[in-house]
Amino acid sequence: MTLSSKKRIVKDYDALSEDILNQVKLNYPYGFADNLVKYTNKDGKLVSALPFETEDIYYLIRMSLVEAEQIIEDDDDYDDDGNLKDEFADSMEVGESDDDDEDMD
């Protein structure tokens, strides 16, 4: 499925399902801060978000640089250097989820 044909969703990190959160962690094992993108939201405000794709959905997960760093610091699945712990990656099986989320369009 191409990006243009995927459902596109903007969502806060805290509002994601556990399954999607786990997939995001596996996709970004070295933290989120270096992967943030900036875009103009529907209100014309410049905001930052973490891009993430599943088979059917393209997410923009809203977070600032400070929030991205704090999320990793507070998450026990990441070590003191901000890297995903091997135990977490080894224990997870990547699956897809179809949550009811807000469309970006």
BELZITA-V118950 format. One line per field, one symbol per residue. ss: DSSP state (~ for helix, > for strand, _ for the rest). psi: psi as a letter, one per 40 degrees, with the letter a starting at -180 (. if undefined). A space follows every 50 residues. Layout:
ss: ???
psi: ???
This chain:
ss: __~~~_>>>>>>~~~__~~~~~~~~~~_____~~~>>>>>_____>>>>> >>>___>>>>>>__~~~~~~~~~~___>_____>_~~~~~~_________ __>__
psi: hiddeihhhhiideeiiddddddddddgefiddeeiiiihaeeehhiiih ihhadehhihhhiidddddddddeheeiadeeihidddddeihhiiigih ihid.
